[in-house]
């Protein structure tokens, strides 16, 4: 699997109704999960000693994510690769403030620390 920085979508905000097995949201979600898998594997290989530990979590609305942390590696003292994909409903006021056409949302992202 090959990745380039210009092809990495860091945030996707689309209506929550767009989430299904045959949508762009589902495609991006799957891509983000594969990217997290690939990145953690590559970092472990580069470090040579450290291994990521995973904590899977769920969102109160819908969705969830995986937090992966590496500790006491040969090169990496501590780091994390966090993936999330969440969706649900925000208040009408929040949607207006964010200039969203509807209060339904879907957001996904990958953080590397």
N, C-alpha and C positions, 0 to 999 in steps of 0.2 A: 504494500500500500504506500503510495506516495502523496505527500501533502506539501503545498506551498502556502506561504502566509497570505498571498492575495486571494486564495480560494477559501479562507477560513471565515465563515459567517459567525461573528461573535454575538450578535443579538438579532433575534427575529421576533417581531411583534405582529401577530396576525390574529384575526378573530378566533376565539376558542372553538367555534363551530368548524374550523378548518382542520381540526385534529381527527384523523382517521387513518386506517392502514394505507390508504391510497392517496395521501395528500403530501403537499410540500412540507408541512409541519412534521409529519411522520418520517419523511425522508431526511430532513435536517436532524431530527432527534436521533435517528439511527446513525447518521454520519458522525454526530458529536460523540456518541457512545463509542463508536469504532475509533475515533480520533483519540479519545481518552485512553482506550486500551493500548493503542499503538504508542502514544507518547509515554505512558508509564513503562511499557516494555523497553522502549529505547533508553529511557533514563536509567532503568535498572541495569541494562547492558552496559551503558557508559560508566556507571558507578562501579559495577563489578561485585558489590557486597550488599548494598541496601536493597530491601524489598518493600513494596508498597503494601499497606494494610488498608482494607476497604471498610467504610461505614456507609451502608445504604440507608436512605431516609425518604420519607414521604411528605408531601405538602398537604396542608389542611384543606386546600381547595382540591386540586387534582394534580397528579404528577409526582415528581420527586427527583432524586439524584443520587450520586455516588461521590463521597468524599474519600480521596485516597491520599495517605500520608506516608512518606518515607522518612526514616530516622536512622541516625548513626551509620550512614554509609561510608564507604572509603573516600568519596569525594563530596557527596551531598550530606551535610550535617542534618538538615531537616528541610522538607519541602512538601508541597501538596499540589494535586491536580484534582479540581473539583468540577463535576459536571452537574447541570440541573436542567430540567424541563418542567415547567409548571404552567397551569392554566386554570382559569376560573372567571369569576365576576368581581369587578371592582365597583365602588359606588359610582353613581351617575356624576356626582361632583368631581370625583377623581378623574373619571373619563373625560369630562369637559376640560379640566385643568391640563390634561396631557394631550388635548386636541384629538382624542380617539373618537371614531365615529360611533362606537358602541362600548358598553362596559365590559364586554367579554375580552379576555386577553389570553395569549400564549407567549411565553418567553423561554428561551433556552440560551445557555451559555457555558463556557468553559473558562475556568480561572486557573492560572498557574502561579504558584507562589513558592 
